Amino acid sequence: MGAAPLTADSIGKALRALRTASGLTGETVARRSSMSAAKLSKIENGRTMPTVRDVELILSALNVSEAAKEQFLATVRAEVTEATAWRLLRRMGPWKHQQAIRAIEKTTVTLRLFQGQLIPGLLQTPEYATAVFSLPPALPAETRARTVAARLERQAVLYEGIRAFHFVVCEHVLRWLICEPAVMAVQLDRLVSLSRLPGVTIGVVPLSGRMPDFPMTCFSLHDDRLVMIETFHSEVTTRDPKDVRLYLDTFERFSEAALYGDEMRVLVEEIRDGFLP
């Protein structure tokens, strides 16, 4: 694409050429990219401007080499920060959003996730996840069930043994009653259990310690290339190296203040016992 202005048409043509050369059908690439065939068709035909995330998922589905992928992505990072309003994701189907996140997680070697609001989705029990998606604006029952199922399907990556997961959660998150106390107790039991999985590290920032920063928002770092941040109105994605560095540094500060291993498990079990009759 050279120095020519980036357009939906030029990006679409390039992606279509790559798919044609790969010998894969549109249906196959769309399925691997966790998007509909109709959406992929619109992207390839220049009728929809893809996000950087869309492009990355498509390139991964095409098995493009990492070097070629980075070179291609560099040409579409004119706007390295993107925000997608929750209302739009809700309109498209929140379970599809869970599937898109799953596709990103499948291409991640090291995931670092900080949470100051909720138990991370990859660690949630079905009952806790249901309570999360019942918070305002609550999803309709059928939509909620599909979204919870999609979230639980994401958790399979924890057991593959080929990735590293580092979760840092603030202690107050473990105490907030967004569901019945019995559900919270089971959820905290699951945290203790998952903390023993190979490749899974869970840290808890205790209330008794000095906070290293304000837990203004939650975010996930996918290797050193991508950060996803959740705000009240949207999900923000950035690949700007300076932003990625900022979030890496922020994660490290909270990580250094967290408890791990047996110390963490003792704290979590004490909180759990407080929910039991």
Accessible surface in RSA format (square Angstrom, percent):
REM  Atomic radii and reference values for relative SASA: ProtOr
REM  Chains: A
REM  Algorithm: Lee & Richards
REM  Probe-radius: 1.40
REM  Slices: 20
REM RES _ NUM      All-atoms   Total-Side   Main-Chain    Non-polar    All polar
REM                ABS   REL    ABS   REL    ABS   REL    ABS   REL    ABS   REL
RES MET A   1    77.14  39.9  17.66  11.7  59.48 141.6  34.58  29.4  42.56  56.4
RES GLY A   2    73.26  90.3   0.00   N/A  73.26  90.3  45.53 125.0  27.73  62.1
RES ALA A   3   110.80 101.9  69.60 107.4  41.20  93.7  79.95 112.6  30.85  81.7
RES ALA A   4    64.06  58.9  47.99  74.1  16.07  36.6  54.68  77.0   9.38  24.8
RES PRO A   5   114.72  83.6  98.14  89.5  16.59  60.3 109.67  90.5   5.06  31.4
RES LEU A   6    51.59  28.7  28.26  20.2  23.33  58.7  28.27  19.9  23.32  62.8
RES THR A   7    64.01  45.5  60.67  61.5   3.34   8.0  59.10  79.4   4.90   7.4
RES ALA A   8    20.26  18.6  16.23  25.0   4.03   9.2  16.23  22.9   4.03  10.7
RES ASP A   9    64.16  44.9  62.83  62.5   1.32   3.1  25.68  60.4  38.47  38.4
RES SER A  10    32.56  27.5  25.49  34.0   7.07  16.3  29.97  63.8   2.59   3.6
RES ILE A  11     4.50   2.6   4.50   3.3   0.00   0.0   4.50   3.2   0.00   0.0
RES GLY A  12     0.00   0.0   0.00   N/A   0.00   0.0   0.00   0.0   0.00   0.0
RES LYS A  13   110.11  53.7 106.35  65.3   3.76   8.9  58.27  52.4  51.85  55.2
RES ALA A  14    25.79  23.7  16.11  24.9   9.68  22.0  24.52  34.5   1.27   3.4
RES LEU A  15     0.48   0.3   0.13   0.1   0.34   0.9   0.13   0.1   0.34   0.9
RES ARG A  16    77.86  32.7  77.86  39.7   0.00   0.0  24.78  33.9  53.08  32.2
RES ALA A  17    62.12  57.1  49.39  76.2  12.72  28.9  57.31  80.7   4.81  12.7
RES LEU A  18    62.20  34.6  57.93  41.4   4.27  10.7  58.55  41.1   3.65   9.8
RES ARG A  19    42.76  18.0  42.76  21.8   0.00   0.0   0.77   1.1  41.99  25.4
RES THR A  20    95.53  67.9  78.54  79.6  16.99  40.5  70.21  94.3  25.33  38.3
RES ALA A  21    90.77  83.5  48.67  75.1  42.10  95.8  60.58  85.3  30.19  80.0
RES SER A  22    49.74  42.0  11.26  15.0  38.48  88.6  23.42  49.9  26.31  36.9
RES GLY A  23    65.06  80.2   0.00   N/A  65.06  80.2  34.89  95.7  30.17  67.6
RES LEU A  24    43.72  24.3  37.29  26.7   6.43  16.2  39.15  27.5   4.57  12.3
RES THR A  25    74.72  53.1  69.78  70.7   4.93  11.8  70.53  94.7   4.19   6.3
RES GLY A  26    19.51  24.1   0.00   N/A  19.51  24.1  14.77  40.5   4.75  10.6
RES GLU A  27   113.03  64.9 109.21  82.6   3.82   9.1  53.40 103.3  59.63  48.7
RES THR A  28    25.92  18.4  25.92  26.3   0.00   0.0   6.86   9.2  19.06  28.8
RES VAL A  29     0.05   0.0   0.05   0.0   0.00   0.0   0.05   0.0   0.00   0.0
RES ALA A  30     2.43   2.2   2.43   3.8   0.00   0.0   2.43   3.4   0.00   0.0
RES ARG A  31   164.90  69.2 144.74  73.8  20.16  48.0  77.87 106.4  87.03  52.7
RES ARG A  32   114.20  47.9  87.95  44.8  26.25  62.5  38.19  52.2  76.01  46.1
RES SER A  33     0.48   0.4   0.00   0.0   0.48   1.1   0.05   0.1   0.43   0.6
RES SER A  34    34.44  29.1  13.66  18.2  20.77  47.9  10.43  22.2  24.01  33.6
RES MET A  35    25.72  13.3   5.43   3.6  20.30  48.3  16.83  14.3   8.90  11.8
RES SER A  36    58.54  49.5  43.02  57.4  15.52  35.7  43.06  91.7  15.48  21.7
RES ALA A  37    46.82  43.0  36.22  55.9  10.60  24.1  36.57  51.5  10.25  27.1
RES ALA A  38    63.94  58.8  52.08  80.4  11.85  27.0  60.75  85.6   3.19   8.4
RES LYS A  39    70.35  34.3  67.76  41.6   2.59   6.2  40.59  36.5  29.75  31.7
RES LEU A  40     2.36   1.3   2.36   1.7   0.00   0.0   2.36   1.7   0.00   0.0
RES SER A  41    45.11  38.1  41.21  55.0   3.91   9.0  25.91  55.2  19.20  26.9
RES LYS A  42    95.64  46.7  95.64  58.7   0.00   0.0  38.57  34.7  57.06  60.8
RES ILE A  43     0.00   0.0   0.00   0.0   0.00   0.0   0.00   0.0   0.00   0.0
RES GLU A  44     9.82   5.6   9.29   7.0   0.53   1.3   0.04   0.1   9.78   8.0
RES ASN A  45    74.35  51.3  53.30  51.5  21.06  50.7  10.42  25.1  63.93  61.8
RES GLY A  46    20.67  25.5   0.00   N/A  20.67  25.5   0.85   2.3  19.81  44.4
RES ARG A  47   155.83  65.4 118.87  60.6  36.95  88.0  68.23  93.3  87.59  53.1
RES THR A  48    46.79  33.3  41.86  42.4   4.93  11.7  35.17  47.2  11.62  17.6
RES MET A  49   103.37  53.5  83.58  55.3  19.79  47.1  82.10  69.8  21.27  28.2
RES PRO A  50    10.77   7.8   0.00   0.0  10.77  39.1   0.06   0.1  10.71  66.5
RES THR A  51    52.82  37.6  48.05  48.7   4.77  11.4  49.81  66.9   3.01   4.6
RES VAL A  52     5.61   3.7   4.54   4.1   1.07   2.6   4.93   4.3   0.68   1.9
RES ARG A  53    30.40  12.8  30.40  15.5   0.00   0.0  11.18  15.3  19.22  11.6
RES ASP A  54    13.13   9.2  13.13  13.1   0.00   0.0   0.00   0.0  13.13  13.1
RES VAL A  55     1.05   0.7   1.05   1.0   0.00   0.0   1.05   0.9   0.00   0.0
RES GLU A  56    13.69   7.9  13.69  10.4   0.00   0.0   7.03  13.6   6.66   5.4
RES LEU A  57     9.96   5.5   8.72   6.2   1.24   3.1   8.72   6.1   1.24   3.3
RES ILE A  58     1.87   1.1   1.87   1.4   0.00   0.0   1.87   1.3   0.00   0.0
RES LEU A  59     0.04   0.0   0.04   0.0   0.00   0.0   0.04   0.0   0.00   0.0
RES SER A  60    26.58  22.5  12.59  16.8  13.99  32.2  15.61  33.2  10.97  15.4
RES ALA A  61     6.76   6.2   0.00   0.0   6.76  15.4   6.16   8.7   0.59   1.6
RES LEU A  62    12.05   6.7   1.33   0.9  10.73  27.0   1.33   0.9  10.73  28.9
RES ASN A  63   116.96  80.7  87.60  84.7  29.36  70.7  31.89  76.7  85.08  82.2
RES VAL A  64    30.64  20.2  16.41  14.9  14.23  34.3  22.59  19.6   8.05  21.8
RES SER A  65    68.20  57.6  52.05  69.5  16.16  37.2  53.97 114.9  14.23  19.9
RES GLU A  66   116.24  66.7 110.69  83.7   5.55  13.2  67.19 130.0  49.06  40.1
RES ALA A  67    81.40  74.8  63.57  98.1  17.83  40.6  73.45 103.4   7.96  21.1
RES ALA A  68    43.19  39.7  36.90  56.9   6.29  14.3  39.93  56.2   3.26   8.6
RES LYS A  69    12.33   6.0  12.33   7.6   0.00   0.0   1.59   1.4  10.74  11.4
RES GLU A  70    69.82  40.1  67.42  51.0   2.40   5.7  46.09  89.2  23.72  19.4
RES GLN A  71   135.94  76.0 127.82  93.4   8.12  19.3  43.54  92.7  92.40  70.1
RES PHE A  72    29.10  14.6  24.12  14.9   4.98  13.0  28.72  17.4   0.38   1.1
RES LEU A  73     0.47   0.3   0.47   0.3   0.00   0.0   0.47   0.3   0.00   0.0
RES ALA A  74    65.05  59.8  43.06  66.5  21.99  50.0  44.72  63.0  20.33  53.9
RES THR A  75    50.20  35.7  37.80  38.3  12.41  29.6  46.11  61.9   4.09   6.2
RES VAL A  76    12.52   8.2   3.05   2.8   9.46  22.8   3.12   2.7   9.40  25.5
RES ARG A  77    55.70  23.4  44.41  22.6  11.29  26.9  15.81  21.6  39.89  24.2
RES ALA A  78    85.52  78.6  41.63  64.2  43.89  99.8  55.13  77.6  30.38  80.5
RES GLU A  79   130.79  75.1 122.60  92.8   8.19  19.5  44.52  86.1  86.27  70.4
RES VAL A  80    39.61  26.1  36.89  33.4   2.72   6.6  37.20  32.3   2.41   6.5
RES THR A  81    68.08  48.4  50.96  51.7  17.11  40.8  44.04  59.2  24.04  36.3
RES GLU A  82    33.55  19.3  27.73  21.0   5.82  13.9  25.53  49.4   8.02   6.5
RES ALA A  83    68.10  62.6  33.05  51.0  35.06  79.7  33.11  46.6  35.00  92.7
RES THR A  84    41.07  29.2  39.34  39.9   1.73   4.1  18.24  24.5  22.83  34.5
RES ALA A  85    12.10  11.1   8.95  13.8   3.15   7.2   8.99  12.7   3.11   8.2
RES TRP A  86    75.07  30.1  73.39  35.5   1.68   3.9  69.18  36.9   5.89   9.6
RES ARG A  87   155.85  65.4 146.98  74.9   8.87  21.1  58.32  79.7  97.53  59.1
RES LEU A  88    70.63  39.3  69.90  50.0   0.73   1.8  70.35  49.4   0.29   0.8
RES LEU A  89    15.50   8.6  15.17  10.8   0.34   0.8  15.26  10.7   0.24   0.6
RES ARG A  90    88.72  37.3  77.54  39.5  11.18  26.6  37.49  51.2  51.23  31.0
RES ARG A  91   175.79  73.8 140.67  71.7  35.12  83.6  74.15 101.3 101.64  61.6
RES MET A  92   102.36  53.0  87.50  57.9  14.86  35.4  60.83  51.7  41.53  55.0
RES GLY A  93     4.44   5.5   0.00   N/A   4.44   5.5   3.68  10.1   0.76   1.7
RES PRO A  94    17.42  12.7  16.92  15.4   0.50   1.8  17.00  14.0   0.43   2.6
RES TRP A  95    42.33  17.0  42.33  20.5   0.00   0.0  38.01  20.3   4.32   7.0
RES LYS A  96   100.26  48.9  98.56  60.5   1.70   4.0  54.77  49.3  45.48  48.4
RES HIS A  97    16.01   8.7  10.54   7.3   5.46  14.0  14.34  14.8   1.67   1.9
RES GLN A  98     7.35   4.1   7.35   5.4   0.00   0.0   0.00   0.0   7.35   5.6
RES GLN A  99    70.94  39.7  69.45  50.8   1.49   3.5  15.72  33.5  55.22  41.9
RES ALA A 100    15.52  14.3  15.52  23.9   0.00   0.0  15.52  21.9   0.00   0.0
RES ILE A 101    17.32   9.9  17.32  12.9   0.00   0.0  17.32  12.5   0.00   0.0
RES ARG A 102    81.43  34.2  81.43  41.5   0.00   0.0  15.53  21.2  65.90  39.9
RES ALA A 103    13.74  12.6   6.38   9.8   7.36  16.7  12.10  17.0   1.63   4.3
RES ILE A 104     5.88   3.3   5.61   4.2   0.27   0.7   5.88   4.2   0.00   0.0
RES GLU A 105     5.10   2.9   4.25   3.2   0.84   2.0   0.97   1.9   4.12   3.4
RES LYS A 106    89.20  43.5  76.51  46.9  12.68  30.2  48.79  43.9  40.41  43.0
RES THR A 107    51.86  36.9  29.98  30.4  21.88  52.1  36.14  48.5  15.72  23.8
RES THR A 108     2.54   1.8   2.19   2.2   0.35   0.8   2.23   3.0   0.31   0.5
RES VAL A 109    95.98  63.2  95.73  86.7   0.25   0.6  95.96  83.4   0.02   0.1
RES THR A 110    39.26  27.9  39.26  39.8   0.00   0.0  19.53  26.2  19.73  29.8
RES LEU A 111     3.92   2.2   3.30   2.4   0.63   1.6   3.30   2.3   0.63   1.7
RES ARG A 112    49.23  20.7  49.23  25.1   0.00   0.0   0.53   0.7  48.71  29.5
RES LEU A 113    22.04  12.3  22.04  15.8   0.00   0.0  22.04  15.5   0.00   0.0
RES PHE A 114     1.35   0.7   1.35   0.8   0.00   0.0   1.35   0.8   0.00   0.0
RES GLN A 115    15.46   8.6  15.46  11.3   0.00   0.0   0.00   0.0  15.46  11.7
RES GLY A 116     2.27   2.8   0.00   N/A   2.27   2.8   0.00   0.0   2.27   5.1
RES GLN A 117    61.91  34.6  59.16  43.2   2.74   6.5  44.98  95.8  16.92  12.8
RES LEU A 118    40.36  22.5  40.36  28.9   0.00   0.0  40.36  28.3   0.00   0.0
RES ILE A 119     0.41   0.2   0.00   0.0   0.41   1.0   0.00   0.0   0.41   1.1
RES PRO A 120     0.84   0.6   0.00   0.0   0.84   3.1   0.84   0.7   0.00   0.0
RES GLY A 121    11.83  14.6   0.00   N/A  11.83  14.6   1.60   4.4  10.24  22.9
RES LEU A 122     0.60   0.3   0.10   0.1   0.49   1.2   0.30   0.2   0.29   0.8
RES LEU A 123     0.00   0.0   0.00   0.0   0.00   0.0   0.00   0.0   0.00   0.0
RES GLN A 124     2.24   1.3   1.93   1.4   0.31   0.7   0.00   0.0   2.24   1.7
RES THR A 125     5.88   4.2   5.84   5.9   0.04   0.1   5.52   7.4   0.37   0.6
RES PRO A 126    65.18  47.5  64.90  59.2   0.27   1.0  65.18  53.8   0.00   0.0
RES GLU A 127    95.43  54.8  86.97  65.8   8.46  20.1  45.77  88.5  49.66  40.5
RES TYR A 128     2.69   1.3   2.69   1.5   0.00   0.0   0.00   0.0   2.69   3.3
RES ALA A 129     0.00   0.0   0.00   0.0   0.00   0.0   0.00   0.0   0.00   0.0
RES THR A 130    55.80  39.7  55.80  56.6   0.00   0.0  41.97  56.4  13.83  20.9
RES ALA A 131    16.50  15.2   8.87  13.7   7.63  17.4  14.86  20.9   1.64   4.3
RES VAL A 132    18.24  12.0  12.30  11.1   5.94  14.3  12.30  10.7   5.94  16.1
RES PHE A 133    31.99  16.0  28.12  17.4   3.87  10.1  31.37  19.0   0.62   1.8
RES SER A 134    47.25  39.9  32.97  44.0  14.27  32.9  26.21  55.8  21.03  29.5
RES LEU A 135    72.29  40.3  67.02  47.9   5.27  13.2  67.87  47.7   4.42  11.9
RES PRO A 136   121.43  88.5  96.97  88.4  24.47  88.9  98.26  81.1  23.17 144.0
RES PRO A 137   102.77  74.9  90.99  82.9  11.78  42.8  98.17  81.1   4.60  28.6
RES ALA A 138    51.60  47.4  34.60  53.4  17.00  38.7  34.60  48.7  17.00  45.0
RES LEU A 139    14.29   8.0  10.75   7.7   3.54   8.9  10.95   7.7   3.34   9.0
RES PRO A 140    83.17  60.6  70.56  64.3  12.61  45.8  82.90  68.4   0.27   1.7
RES ALA A 141    71.72  65.9  59.37  91.6  12.34  28.1  59.62  84.0  12.10  32.0
RES GLU A 142   132.74  76.2 123.38  93.3   9.35  22.3  51.89 100.4  80.85  66.0
RES THR A 143    28.46  20.2  27.83  28.2   0.63   1.5   6.35   8.5  22.10  33.4
RES ARG A 144    53.80  22.6  53.80  27.4   0.00   0.0   1.55   2.1  52.24  31.7
RES ALA A 145    62.19  57.2  49.39  76.2  12.80  29.1  57.04  80.3   5.15  13.6
RES ARG A 146   117.72  49.4 109.86  56.0   7.86  18.7  34.61  47.3  83.11  50.4
RES THR A 147     0.16   0.1   0.16   0.2   0.00   0.0   0.16   0.2   0.00   0.0
RES VAL A 148    11.88   7.8  11.88  10.8   0.00   0.0  11.88  10.3   0.00   0.0
RES ALA A 149    48.30  44.4  43.07  66.5   5.22  11.9  47.30  66.6   1.00   2.6
RES ALA A 150     6.00   5.5   2.85   4.4   3.15   7.2   3.94   5.5   2.05   5.4
RES ARG A 151    28.85  12.1  28.74  14.7   0.11   0.3   0.15   0.2  28.70  17.4
RES LEU A 152    51.50  28.7  41.79  29.9   9.71  24.4  42.07  29.5   9.42  25.4
RES GLU A 153    88.39  50.7  79.65  60.3   8.75  20.8  36.13  69.9  52.26  42.7
RES ARG A 154    13.01   5.5  13.01   6.6   0.00   0.0   0.37   0.5  12.64   7.7
RES GLN A 155    12.82   7.2  12.72   9.3   0.10   0.2   4.60   9.8   8.22   6.2
RES ALA A 156    51.49  47.3  42.12  65.0   9.37  21.3  47.93  67.5   3.57   9.4
RES VAL A 157     1.54   1.0   1.17   1.1   0.36   0.9   1.17   1.0   0.36   1.0
RES LEU A 158     4.62   2.6   0.00   0.0   4.62  11.6   0.00   0.0   4.62  12.4
RES TYR A 159   124.37  58.1  92.16  52.4  32.22  83.8  83.99  63.1  40.39  49.8
RES GLU A 160    62.98  36.2  34.51  26.1  28.47  67.8  31.82  61.5  31.16  25.4
RES GLY A 161    63.32  78.1   0.00   N/A  63.32  78.1  28.66  78.7  34.66  77.6
RES ILE A 162   118.40  67.4  91.25  68.0  27.15  65.4 100.46  72.3  17.94  48.7
RES ARG A 163    34.17  14.3  21.05  10.7  13.12  31.2   6.13   8.4  28.05  17.0
RES ALA A 164    44.93  41.3  43.86  67.7   1.07   2.4  44.02  62.0   0.91   2.4
RES PHE A 165     7.06   3.5   4.71   2.9   2.35   6.1   5.13   3.1   1.93   5.5
RES HIS A 166    42.73  23.4  42.24  29.4   0.49   1.3  26.16  27.0  16.57  19.3
RES PHE A 167     0.52   0.3   0.52   0.3   0.00   0.0   0.52   0.3   0.00   0.0
RES VAL A 168     0.00   0.0   0.00   0.0   0.00   0.0   0.00   0.0   0.00   0.0
RES VAL A 169     0.19   0.1   0.19   0.2   0.00   0.0   0.19   0.2   0.00   0.0
RES CYS A 170     1.88   1.4   1.88   2.1   0.00   0.0   1.88   4.8   0.00   0.0
RES GLU A 171    10.58   6.1  10.28   7.8   0.29   0.7   0.00   0.0  10.58   8.6
RES HIS A 172    36.90  20.2  36.76  25.5   0.14   0.4  24.27  25.0  12.63  14.7
RES VAL A 173     1.31   0.9   0.21   0.2   1.11   2.7   0.21   0.2   1.11   3.0
RES LEU A 174     0.00   0.0   0.00   0.0   0.00   0.0   0.00   0.0   0.00   0.0
RES ARG A 175   110.01  46.2  97.41  49.7  12.60  30.0  33.23  45.4  76.78  46.5
RES TRP A 176   119.54  48.0 116.17  56.2   3.37   7.9  96.32  51.4  23.22  37.7
RES LEU A 177   105.66  58.8  70.64  50.5  35.01  88.0  70.69  49.6  34.97  94.1
RES ILE A 178    39.26  22.3  19.13  14.3  20.14  48.5  26.26  18.9  13.01  35.3
RES CYS A 179    24.96  18.9   5.58   6.2  19.38  45.6  19.36  49.0   5.61   6.0
RES GLU A 180   121.10  69.5 119.84  90.7   1.27   3.0  47.02  90.9  74.08  60.5
RES PRO A 181    52.37  38.2  52.37  47.7   0.00   0.0  52.37  43.2   0.00   0.0
RES ALA A 182    66.00  60.7  60.86  93.9   5.15  11.7  63.42  89.3   2.58   6.8
RES VAL A 183    32.93  21.7  30.69  27.8   2.24   5.4  32.90  28.6   0.03   0.1
RES MET A 184     0.02   0.0   0.02   0.0   0.00   0.0   0.02   0.0   0.00   0.0
RES ALA A 185     3.85   3.5   3.85   5.9   0.00   0.0   3.85   5.4   0.00   0.0
RES VAL A 186    85.77  56.4  84.77  76.7   1.00   2.4  85.05  73.9   0.71   1.9
RES GLN A 187     0.00   0.0   0.00   0.0   0.00   0.0   0.00   0.0   0.00   0.0
RES LEU A 188     0.00   0.0   0.00   0.0   0.00   0.0   0.00   0.0   0.00   0.0
RES ASP A 189    64.50  45.2  59.91  59.6   4.59  10.9  20.53  48.3  43.97  43.9
RES ARG A 190    58.06  24.4  52.85  26.9   5.21  12.4  19.10  26.1  38.95  23.6
RES LEU A 191     0.17   0.1   0.17   0.1   0.00   0.0   0.17   0.1   0.00   0.0
RES VAL A 192    10.51   6.9  10.51   9.5   0.00   0.0  10.51   9.1   0.00   0.0
RES SER A 193    68.03  57.5  58.56  78.2   9.47  21.8  26.67  56.8  41.36  58.0
RES LEU A 194     4.01   2.2   3.96   2.8   0.05   0.1   4.01   2.8   0.00   0.0
RES SER A 195    14.70  12.4   1.51   2.0  13.19  30.4   1.51   3.2  13.19  18.5
RES ARG A 196   151.60  63.7 121.04  61.7  30.57  72.8  60.61  82.8  90.99  55.1
RES LEU A 197    41.18  22.9  35.62  25.5   5.57  14.0  36.16  25.4   5.03  13.5
RES PRO A 198   113.38  82.6  96.78  88.2  16.60  60.3 108.98  90.0   4.40  27.3
RES GLY A 199    41.78  51.5   0.00   N/A  41.78  51.5  26.29  72.2  15.48  34.7
RES VAL A 200     9.11   6.0   0.22   0.2   8.88  21.4   0.22   0.2   8.88  24.1
RES THR A 201    60.47  43.0  57.05  57.8   3.42   8.2  28.23  37.9  32.24  48.7
RES ILE A 202     3.77   2.1   0.08   0.1   3.68   8.9   0.08   0.1   3.68  10.0
RES GLY A 203     0.00   0.0   0.00   N/A   0.00   0.0   0.00   0.0   0.00   0.0
RES VAL A 204     0.09   0.1   0.09   0.1   0.00   0.0   0.09   0.1   0.00   0.0
RES VAL A 205     3.86   2.5   2.02   1.8   1.84   4.4   2.02   1.8   1.84   5.0
RES PRO A 206    13.69  10.0  13.03  11.9   0.66   2.4  13.03  10.8   0.66   4.1
RES LEU A 207   103.00  57.4  77.23  55.3  25.77  64.8  79.58  55.9  23.42  63.0
RES SER A 208   112.28  94.9  68.23  91.1  44.05 101.5  57.67 122.8  54.61  76.5
RES GLY A 209    37.06  45.7   0.00   N/A  37.06  45.7  27.48  75.4   9.59  21.5
RES ARG A 210   227.65  95.6 201.63 102.8  26.03  62.0  79.19 108.2 148.46  90.0
RES MET A 211    77.25  40.0  56.43  37.3  20.82  49.6  50.93  43.3  26.32  34.9
RES PRO A 212    45.16  32.9  13.44  12.3  31.72 115.3  25.67  21.2  19.49 121.1
RES ASP A 213    43.23  30.3  31.01  30.9  12.23  28.9  13.82  32.5  29.41  29.3
RES PHE A 214   160.57  80.3 155.84  96.5   4.73  12.3 155.84  94.5   4.73  13.5
RES PRO A 215    37.90  27.6  28.23  25.7   9.67  35.1  29.38  24.3   8.52  52.9
RES MET A 216   160.51  83.1 124.32  82.3  36.19  86.2  95.59  81.3  64.92  86.0
RES THR A 217    30.07  21.4  25.83  26.2   4.24  10.1  27.49  36.9   2.58   3.9
RES CYS A 218     9.41   7.1   9.28  10.3   0.13   0.3   1.29   3.3   8.11   8.7
RES PHE A 219     9.08   4.5   4.32   2.7   4.76  12.4   8.48   5.1   0.59   1.7
RES SER A 220    14.20  12.0  13.73  18.3   0.47   1.1   6.38  13.6   7.81  10.9
RES LEU A 221     0.00   0.0   0.00   0.0   0.00   0.0   0.00   0.0   0.00   0.0
RES HIS A 222     1.89   1.0   1.89   1.3   0.00   0.0   1.32   1.4   0.56   0.7
RES ASP A 223    31.80  22.3  28.74  28.6   3.06   7.2  21.81  51.3   9.99  10.0
RES ASP A 224    96.01  67.3  74.76  74.4  21.25  50.2  27.62  65.0  68.39  68.2
RES ARG A 225    52.92  22.2  45.76  23.3   7.16  17.1  45.39  62.0   7.54   4.6
RES LEU A 226     0.51   0.3   0.51   0.4   0.00   0.0   0.51   0.4   0.00   0.0
RES VAL A 227     0.00   0.0   0.00   0.0   0.00   0.0   0.00   0.0   0.00   0.0
RES MET A 228    10.29   5.3   8.42   5.6   1.88   4.5   7.93   6.7   2.36   3.1
RES ILE A 229     9.77   5.6   9.77   7.3   0.00   0.0   9.77   7.0   0.00   0.0
RES GLU A 230    73.41  42.1  67.80  51.3   5.60  13.3  11.07  21.4  62.34  50.9
RES THR A 231    50.98  36.3  36.45  37.0  14.53  34.6  45.30  60.8   5.68   8.6
RES PHE A 232   215.92 108.0 186.88 115.8  29.04  75.6 192.04 116.4  23.88  68.3
RES HIS A 233   118.12  64.6 109.60  76.2   8.53  21.8  86.30  88.9  31.83  37.0
RES SER A 234     0.91   0.8   0.91   1.2   0.00   0.0   0.89   1.9   0.02   0.0
RES GLU A 235     4.64   2.7   3.09   2.3   1.54   3.7   0.00   0.0   4.64   3.8
RES VAL A 236    28.16  18.5  28.16  25.5   0.00   0.0  28.16  24.5   0.00   0.0
RES THR A 237     4.14   2.9   4.14   4.2   0.00   0.0   1.31   1.8   2.83   4.3
RES THR A 238     3.11   2.2   3.11   3.1   0.00   0.0   3.11   4.2   0.00   0.0
RES ARG A 239    11.81   5.0   3.32   1.7   8.49  20.2   1.54   2.1  10.27   6.2
RES ASP A 240    38.73  27.1  38.68  38.5   0.05   0.1   1.64   3.9  37.09  37.0
RES PRO A 241   104.81  76.4  95.00  86.6   9.81  35.7  99.98  82.5   4.83  30.0
RES LYS A 242   172.92  84.4 162.11  99.5  10.81  25.7 108.55  97.7  64.37  68.6
RES ASP A 243    45.43  31.8  45.28  45.1   0.15   0.4   4.02   9.4  41.42  41.3
RES VAL A 244     5.25   3.5   5.25   4.8   0.00   0.0   5.25   4.6   0.00   0.0
RES ARG A 245   127.95  53.7 127.11  64.8   0.85   2.0  62.45  85.4  65.50  39.7
RES LEU A 246   102.14  56.9  98.51  70.5   3.63   9.1 101.91  71.6   0.23   0.6
RES TYR A 247    43.47  20.3  43.47  24.7   0.00   0.0  16.58  12.5  26.89  33.1
RES LEU A 248    14.92   8.3  14.92  10.7   0.00   0.0  14.92  10.5   0.00   0.0
RES ASP A 249    58.34  40.9  55.63  55.4   2.71   6.4  15.65  36.8  42.70  42.6
RES THR A 250    19.32  13.7  19.32  19.6   0.00   0.0  13.08  17.6   6.24   9.4
RES PHE A 251     0.11   0.1   0.11   0.1   0.00   0.0   0.11   0.1   0.00   0.0
RES GLU A 252    73.45  42.2  73.45  55.6   0.00   0.0  31.30  60.5  42.14  34.4
RES ARG A 253    91.25  38.3  87.60  44.7   3.65   8.7  50.96  69.7  40.29  24.4
RES PHE A 254     1.31   0.7   1.31   0.8   0.00   0.0   1.31   0.8   0.00   0.0
RES SER A 255    12.70  10.7  10.87  14.5   1.83   4.2   0.04   0.1  12.65  17.7
RES GLU A 256   144.57  83.0 107.90  81.6  36.66  87.3  47.83  92.5  96.73  79.0
RES ALA A 257    32.44  29.8  11.51  17.8  20.94  47.6  22.92  32.3   9.52  25.2
RES ALA A 258    13.24  12.2   0.00   0.0  13.24  30.1   0.00   0.0  13.24  35.1
RES LEU A 259    47.38  26.4  46.05  32.9   1.32   3.3  47.38  33.3   0.00   0.0
RES TYR A 260    66.83  31.2  56.25  32.0  10.58  27.5  56.49  42.5  10.34  12.7
RES GLY A 261    29.93  36.9   0.00   N/A  29.93  36.9  25.05  68.7   4.88  10.9
RES ASP A 262   103.15  72.3  96.59  96.1   6.56  15.5  34.01  80.0  69.13  68.9
RES GLU A 263   115.78  66.5 107.70  81.5   8.08  19.2  41.24  79.8  74.53  60.9
RES MET A 264     1.04   0.5   1.04   0.7   0.00   0.0   1.03   0.9   0.01   0.0
RES ARG A 265    35.98  15.1  35.98  18.3   0.00   0.0   5.15   7.0  30.83  18.7
RES VAL A 266    82.00  54.0  81.03  73.4   0.97   2.3  81.71  71.0   0.29   0.8
RES LEU A 267    25.09  14.0  23.75  17.0   1.35   3.4  24.96  17.5   0.14   0.4
RES VAL A 268     0.09   0.1   0.09   0.1   0.00   0.0   0.09   0.1   0.00   0.0
RES GLU A 269    53.68  30.8  53.59  40.5   0.09   0.2   7.38  14.3  46.29  37.8
RES GLU A 270   108.79  62.5  94.96  71.8  13.83  32.9  39.02  75.5  69.77  57.0
RES ILE A 271     6.67   3.8   1.64   1.2   5.04  12.1   4.77   3.4   1.90   5.2
RES ARG A 272    51.04  21.4  51.04  26.0   0.00   0.0   4.75   6.5  46.28  28.1
RES ASP A 273    73.73  51.6  62.15  61.9  11.58  27.4  26.84  63.2  46.89  46.8
RES GLY A 274    66.84  82.4   0.00   N/A  66.84  82.4  36.57 100.4  30.27  67.8
RES PHE A 275    31.60  15.8  21.80  13.5   9.80  25.5  24.08  14.6   7.51  21.5
RES LEU A 276    88.83  49.5  72.21  51.7  16.62  41.8  72.37  50.8  16.46  44.3
RES PRO A 277   175.51 127.9 101.91  92.9  73.59 267.5 143.15 118.2  32.35 201.1
END  Absolute sums over single chains surface
CHAIN  1 A    13483.9      10962.8       2521.1       8187.1       5296.7
END  Absolute sums over all chains
TOTAL         13483.9      10962.8       2521.1       8187.1       5296.7
